[in-house]
């Protein structure tokens, strides 16, 4: 791989990275989009099921729903940015440019023609969707559109290993493909690397969600925030093998699906007045409580016409040998990181020349818990704004790049895999749905030792798997430290009652 330059370097090919590339290309600058993905399904956006929330005539209600779901922790200005730009972004890109064939309402329905869905913690029906597989209907057309633009070069199967910095300014990144690596210098660098699902035993994310962008930014000195807020989706298929995990869209409960414990009892009304449509963190903890108490939880889809409304999910059930007519076994699984690289309303990070968009960023929209179907929207809105701003960053400068060494023999093929097993076990056991100080302290000790081992190998070896493991250990430590430093139980950072600081308990009395 040879050294190169580009006006804007984008790392990641989900909806946020693609939106940034589109916006920058519209301004006429040269764009390089580097992605580990070799297929659209390697990006988290492809796996998005429910849809994309939009602002209709309910802007105030939309804002209130986001704030309520966030447990009051969302940044009001960021929420205003999302809600205020939602309709234009969707109309411009998804409808106008890509002509996405969203599901339509029955003739005569009182809508603008679309079949808007309602999901948990939404007070209105405002979610555009395509069946229960919206992401896979949006991402391929976006990539195809970008491939047709002369200004955009897409580098597939290409990983970013480390940012190139000089005197507090980011000048690009070291890229790797097929074992070869070299710097790509850029006027602006946009991280759009997705989430951290690979850090947990069960996740709805693709395997490549190792937190690369967050780790690279943190190592370079960029600010990160809200890392303790890791959201677990309450309804993922509870197969015997974690690799069989798949998401059962919140839209199923929006259409009338019910949660029942192993004794056949519907339990959510006992936990929240909105029952199955309570915020995700509430439902996820309730599901885990009922699994522990009764032995299991199923999603009862008998109240709706599941086969006709969710054919893609029927197919997933059939692939896994699940008789959905008897109820679908479910359990919480890691789903989304609400924190990440701290950015402003244009996606700018604290380091000049660096932007972050999508799940690897912390815009402030989600606070302590994300409202359903706002992730695609956030990626689209911030991707467009970041790409537009990045296009004005100026020409790339060639500076001294990090000297990555690869002088020692390659490690055994199972080295990274075995370390990941250890990391996932620690995160699943100690930094999951509920936390306490003792577990978090234990996790930090194990993770620090693991990071020390990995750092020692990285000093003399440069391989994608090893750098992914380094990213995962760095991000795992960031999550665990943030959780241990936050004494307030909020949203998806849930502290077991005995772990809540005395003053916090007193405040709640």
C-alpha positions in Angstrom: 0.0 0.0 0.0 1.4 3.4 -1.0 1.2 6.7 0.8 -1.5 9.0 -0.5 -3.4 12.3 0.0 -7.0 13.2 -0.1 -9.1 16.2 0.8 -11.4 14.3 3.2 -10.8 10.9 4.6 -13.8 9.0 6.0 -13.3 5.9 8.0 -16.4 3.7 8.0 -19.2 2.9 5.5 -22.4 3.0 7.5 -25.1 5.6 6.9 -23.1 8.2 8.8 -19.9 7.7 6.8 -21.8 7.5 3.5 -23.7 10.7 4.3 -20.5 12.5 5.1 -19.0 11.3 1.9 -22.0 12.5 -0.1 -22.0 15.9 1.5 -18.3 16.4 1.0 -18.5 15.2 -2.6 -21.3 17.6 -3.3 -18.9 20.4 -2.4 -16.5 19.2 -5.1 -13.6 17.9 -3.0 -11.8 14.6 -3.3 -13.1 12.0 -0.8 -11.6 8.7 0.2 -13.9 6.4 2.1 -11.9 3.6 3.8 -13.9 0.7 5.3 -13.1 -2.7 6.9 -16.3 -3.9 5.2 -16.3 -6.1 2.1 -20.1 -6.3 2.0 -22.8 -3.8 3.1 -23.8 -6.2 5.9 -20.4 -5.7 7.6 -21.7 -2.2 8.6 -23.9 -1.7 11.6 -26.4 0.4 9.6 -27.2 -2.6 7.4 -28.6 -4.4 10.5 -31.0 -1.6 11.5 -34.5 -3.1 11.5 -37.1 -0.7 12.9 -36.5 2.3 10.7 -35.7 6.0 10.8 -37.7 8.4 13.0 -38.7 11.6 11.2 -40.1 14.9 12.3 -43.7 15.3 11.0 -46.0 17.9 12.6 -44.9 16.8 16.0 -41.6 18.5 16.5 -42.2 19.4 20.1 -43.5 15.9 21.0 -40.5 14.4 19.2 -38.1 16.5 21.3 -40.0 15.5 24.5 -39.8 11.8 23.6 -36.1 12.0 23.0 -35.5 13.8 26.3 -37.7 11.4 28.3 -36.1 8.3 26.8 -32.6 9.8 27.6 -33.6 9.9 31.3 -33.2 13.7 31.1 -29.5 13.5 30.1 -29.8 14.5 26.4 -28.3 17.8 25.4 -31.4 20.0 24.4 -29.4 21.9 21.8 -28.3 18.6 20.2 -31.9 17.4 20.2 -33.0 20.6 18.5 -30.3 20.0 15.8 -31.6 16.5 15.2 -35.3 17.3 15.2 -34.9 20.5 13.2 -32.8 18.9 10.4 -34.6 15.5 10.3 -37.2 16.2 7.7 -34.9 17.9 5.3 -32.2 15.2 5.6 -34.6 12.4 4.9 -36.3 14.2 2.0 -33.0 15.2 0.5 -31.1 12.0 0.7 -33.4 9.0 1.3 -36.3 10.2 -0.8 -34.9 12.7 -3.3 -31.5 11.2 -4.0 -31.9 7.5 -3.3 -35.7 7.1 -3.8 -35.9 4.5 -0.9 -39.1 2.6 -1.2 -40.4 3.0 2.3 -43.6 1.0 3.2 -46.8 2.9 2.3 -50.1 3.1 4.1 -53.3 1.5 3.0 -55.3 3.6 0.5 -57.3 6.3 2.3 -55.2 6.3 5.4 -54.8 9.8 7.0 -51.0 10.2 6.2 -48.8 11.5 3.5 -48.8 8.0 2.0 -46.2 6.4 4.2 -46.9 3.7 6.8 -45.4 5.3 9.9 -44.7 2.9 12.7 -44.6 3.6 16.4 -42.0 2.1 18.7 -41.1 2.1 22.4 -41.1 5.5 24.1 -42.5 7.3 21.1 -45.7 9.1 21.7 -46.6 9.2 18.0 -46.2 7.1 14.9 -43.3 8.7 13.1 -41.0 5.9 11.9 -40.4 5.3 8.2 -39.5 1.7 7.6 -39.1 -1.0 5.0 -40.6 -4.2 6.5 -38.4 -4.9 9.5 -35.1 -4.6 7.6 -34.8 -0.9 6.9 -31.0 -0.7 7.1 -30.4 -3.2 4.3 -32.7 -1.2 2.0 -30.9 2.1 2.7 -27.2 1.2 2.8 -26.7 -0.6 -0.5 -28.3 2.2 -2.6 -26.2 4.7 -0.7 -23.0 2.8 -1.5 -24.0 2.4 -5.1 -24.7 6.1 -5.4 -21.3 7.0 -4.0 -19.5 4.5 -6.3 -21.0 6.5 -9.2 -19.5 9.8 -8.1 -16.1 10.7 -9.6 -15.1 12.6 -6.4 -15.4 9.5 -4.2 -13.0 6.6 -3.9 -14.1 3.7 -1.8 -11.4 1.5 -0.3 -12.9 -1.8 0.8 -11.3 -4.3 3.2 -9.2 -1.4 4.5 -8.7 -0.7 8.2 -7.5 2.5 9.9 -4.9 1.6 12.5 -3.9 5.0 14.0 -4.5 8.7 13.4 -1.7 10.8 12.0 -1.3 13.9 14.3 1.1 16.8 14.4 1.0 19.7 16.9 -2.6 19.0 18.0 -3.9 18.7 14.4 -5.1 15.5 12.8 -3.7 14.9 9.3 -5.2 11.6 8.4 -4.7 8.0 9.4 -2.5 4.9 8.8 -4.5 2.6 6.6 -4.0 -1.2 6.2 -5.0 -3.7 3.6 -3.8 -7.2 3.0 -1.1 -6.8 5.6 0.4 -3.7 4.0 0.0 -0.2 5.6 0.8 3.4 4.8 -0.4 6.9 5.8 -3.3 8.6 4.0 -2.9 12.3 4.6 -6.1 14.4 4.6 -7.3 17.9 5.1 -10.1 16.5 7.4 -10.6 13.1 8.9 -14.1 11.8 9.7 -14.5 8.8 12.0 -17.6 6.8 11.3 -16.6 3.4 12.6 -19.7 2.3 14.4 -20.2 0.7 17.8 -18.6 -1.7 20.3 -20.7 -4.8 20.1 -17.7 -7.1 19.7 -16.8 -6.3 23.3 -19.8 -8.3 24.6 -20.8 -11.9 24.4 -24.2 -11.2 22.9 -24.8 -8.3 20.5 -26.9 -7.2 17.6 -23.8 -5.6 16.0 -21.6 -7.1 13.3 -18.3 -8.8 14.2 -16.2 -5.8 13.2 -17.7 -3.4 15.8 -14.6 -3.2 17.9 -14.6 0.5 18.7 -11.7 1.4 16.4 -12.6 5.1 15.9 -13.2 5.8 19.6 -9.9 4.1 20.5 -7.9 5.9 17.9 -9.4 9.3 18.8 -8.8 8.7 22.6 -5.2 7.7 21.9 -4.7 10.9 19.9 -6.0 12.9 22.8 -9.5 13.7 21.7 -12.3 14.0 24.3 -14.7 11.2 24.8 -17.9 11.3 26.9 -20.8 9.3 28.2 -19.0 6.0 27.7 -20.9 4.3 30.6 -24.2 4.5 28.7 -24.2 1.1 26.8 -27.7 0.3 25.6 -28.9 -3.3 25.6 -31.8 -4.2 23.3 -34.5 -6.1 25.3 -35.6 -8.4 22.5 -32.8 -10.3 20.8 -33.3 -14.0 20.0 -32.0 -16.0 22.9 -30.4 -18.9 20.9 -28.1 -21.4 22.6 -25.1 -20.0 20.6 -24.3 -16.3 20.9 -23.5 -16.3 17.1 -27.2 -17.0 16.5 -28.3 -13.8 18.1 -30.5 -11.6 15.9 -32.6 -8.6 16.7 -36.4 -8.7 16.9 -37.4 -5.1 16.0 -39.1 -2.9 18.5 -41.7 -2.4 15.9 -43.0 -5.9 16.7 -44.0 -4.6 20.2 -45.2 -1.4 18.6 -47.7 -3.4 16.6 -48.9 -5.3 19.6 -46.3 -8.0 20.5 -46.3 -9.0 24.2 -43.6 -10.1 26.5 -44.3 -13.2 28.6 -42.2 -15.0 31.2 -41.7 -18.8 31.4 -45.0 -19.1 33.3 -46.9 -17.5 30.5 -47.6 -14.3 32.4 -47.4 -10.9 30.7 -45.2 -8.9 33.1 -44.4 -5.5 31.6 -47.4 -3.6 33.1 -45.9 -4.4 36.5 -42.7 -2.6 35.6 -43.9 0.5 33.7 -47.1 2.3 32.8 -46.2 2.0 29.1 -45.7 -1.7 29.4 -44.0 -3.2 26.3 -43.5 0.4 25.0 -41.5 1.6 27.9 -37.9 2.9 27.3 -35.4 0.3 26.2 -33.4 0.3 29.4 -36.5 -0.3 31.5 -37.7 -3.2 29.3 -34.3 -4.8 29.1 -33.9 -4.9 32.9 -37.4 -6.2 33.3 -36.7 -9.0 30.8 -33.5 -10.0 32.6 -35.3 -10.0 35.9 -38.0 -12.3 34.6 -35.5 -14.6 33.0 -33.7 -14.9 36.3 -36.9 -15.5 38.2 -38.8 -17.8 35.9 -36.2 -19.3 33.5 -37.1 -17.5 30.3 -39.0 -14.8 28.4 -40.7 -15.1 25.0 -42.1 -12.5 22.6 -45.7 -13.4 21.9 -46.6 -12.3 18.4 -50.1 -13.8 18.3 -51.8 -10.4 18.7 -50.6 -9.3 15.2 -50.3 -10.7 11.7 -46.6 -11.5 12.1 -46.2 -13.4 8.9 -47.5 -10.6 6.7 -46.2 -7.6 8.7 -42.7 -9.0 9.4 -41.7 -11.5 6.7 -38.0 -10.9 7.2 -38.2 -11.8 10.8 -40.3 -14.9 10.0 -37.5 -15.9 7.7 -34.9 -15.4 10.5 -37.0 -17.5 12.8 -37.2 -20.3 10.3 -33.5 -20.2 9.6 -32.9 -20.7 13.4 -35.6 -23.4 13.8 -37.8 -21.2 15.9 -41.6 -21.9 15.8 -42.7 -18.2 16.2 -46.3 -19.3 16.7 -45.3 -20.6 20.1 -43.5 -17.4 21.1 -39.9 -16.4 20.3 -37.3 -16.9 23.1 -35.6 -13.5 23.8 -33.0 -12.0 26.0 -31.2 -8.6 26.2 -28.2 -8.1 24.0 -25.7 -5.2 23.6 -27.1 -2.9 21.0 -25.8 0.7 21.0 -23.3 2.9 22.6 -24.8 6.3 23.5 -21.4 7.9 24.2 -18.2 8.1 22.1 -16.0 10.8 20.7 -17.3 14.2 22.0 -18.4 16.4 19.0 -20.3 19.6 18.4 -23.3 20.2 16.1 -21.1 19.8 13.0 -19.4 16.6 14.2 -16.2 18.4 15.1 -14.1 16.7 17.8 -11.8 18.4 20.3 -8.8 17.9 18.0 -8.5 20.2 14.9 -9.1 18.3 11.7 -11.0 15.5 13.3 -14.7 14.7 13.0 -16.8 11.8 14.3 -20.3 10.8 13.3 -22.7 7.9 13.9 -22.4 5.5 16.8 -18.7 6.2 17.5 -19.6 9.8 18.3 -21.2 11.5 21.3 -23.4 14.2 19.9 -25.5 14.6 23.1 -28.7 13.5 21.5 -29.1 10.2 23.4 -28.1 11.1 26.9 -28.3 8.0 29.1 -30.5 6.0 26.8 -31.3 6.2 23.1 -34.9 6.5 21.8 -35.8 3.8 19.3 -35.0 4.5 15.6 -33.0 7.6 16.1 -29.6 6.1 15.3 -30.0 6.1 11.5 -31.4 9.6 11.7 -28.5 10.9 13.9 -26.0 9.3 11.5 -27.7 10.9 8.5 -28.1 14.4 10.0 -24.6 14.6 11.6 -23.0 12.8 8.6 -24.3 15.5 6.2 -23.3 18.3 8.5 -19.8 16.9 9.2 -19.1 16.2 5.5 -20.1 19.7 4.5 -17.9 21.3 7.1 -15.0 18.9 6.5 -15.0 19.9 2.8 -13.9 23.4 3.8 -10.9 22.2 5.9 -8.4 22.9 3.2 -5.7 20.9 1.4 -3.9 17.9 3.0 -0.5 18.4 4.5 2.1 15.7 4.5 3.7 15.4 8.0 5.7 12.8 9.8 3.6 9.8 10.4 3.8 7.3 13.2 6.4 4.6 12.6 4.5 1.3 13.0 6.9 -1.6 13.4 6.4 -5.1 12.1 9.7 -6.8 12.9 8.7 -9.7 15.1 7.1 -13.0 14.0 3.4 -13.1 13.6 1.4 -14.2 16.6 -0.6 -17.5 16.5 -3.8 -17.3 14.6 -5.9 -17.9 17.7 -4.1 -15.2 19.8 -6.6 -12.3 19.2 -9.6 -14.7 19.3 -8.7 -16.1 22.7 -8.1 -12.6 24.2 -11.4 -11.5 22.8 -13.1 -14.4 24.6 -11.5 -13.2 27.8 -12.5 -9.6 27.2 -16.1 -10.4 26.3 -16.5 -12.6 29.4 -15.4 -9.7 31.7 -17.6 -7.2 30.0 -20.6 -9.5 30.0 -20.2 -10.5 33.7 -19.2 -7.2 35.2 -20.1 -4.3 32.9 -23.5 -5.3 31.6 -27.1 -4.4 32.2 -26.5 -3.7 35.9 -23.3 -2.7 37.6 -21.8 -2.4 41.1 -18.5 -1.0 42.4 -16.9 -4.3 43.2 -17.6 -5.8 39.8 -16.4 -2.6 38.0 -13.2 -2.6 40.1 -12.6 -6.3 39.2 -13.2 -5.6 35.5 -10.7 -2.7 35.5 -8.0 -4.9 37.0 -8.5 -7.6 34.4 -8.7 -5.2 31.5 -5.6 -3.2 32.5 -3.6 -6.4 32.5 -5.0 -7.4 29.2 -4.2 -4.0 27.7 -0.7 -4.3 29.0 -0.3 -7.6 27.2 -1.7 -6.3 23.9 0.4 -3.1 24.1 3.6 -5.1 24.4 2.8 -7.0 21.2 1.6 -3.9 19.3 5.0 -2.3 19.8 6.7 -4.7 17.4 3.8 -6.1 15.3 1.3 -4.4 13.0 -1.7 -6.6 12.1 -5.3 -5.7 11.8 -6.5 -8.3 14.3 -4.0 -7.1 16.9 -5.0 -3.5 16.4 -8.7 -4.4 16.7 -8.0 -6.1 19.9 -6.1 -3.0 21.1 -9.1 -0.9 20.2 -11.4 -3.2 22.1 -9.4 -3.2 25.3 -9.0 0.6 25.2 -12.8 1.1 24.7 -13.6 -1.6 27.3 -11.5 0.4 29.8 -13.1 3.7 28.8 -16.6 2.2 29.4 -15.6 0.6 32.7 -13.8 3.7 34.1 -16.7 5.9 33.1 -19.2 3.5 34.8 -17.1 3.4 38.0 -16.8 7.2 38.1 -20.5 7.9 37.7 -22.3 7.3 41.1 -25.7 8.1 39.6 -27.9 5.4 38.3 -29.3 6.8 35.0 -30.8 5.1 31.9 -28.7 2.2 30.7 -26.0 2.9 33.4 -27.9 1.1 36.1 -26.3 0.7 39.5 -27.6 -2.1 41.7 -29.3 -0.5 44.7 -26.5 -1.4 47.1 -24.0 0.3 44.7 -25.7 3.6 44.6 -23.9 6.3 46.6 -25.6 7.1 50.0 -26.2 10.7 49.0 -27.9 9.5 45.7 -30.1 7.2 47.7 -31.0 10.1 50.0 -31.8 12.4 47.1 -34.3 9.9 45.8 -36.2 9.6 49.1 
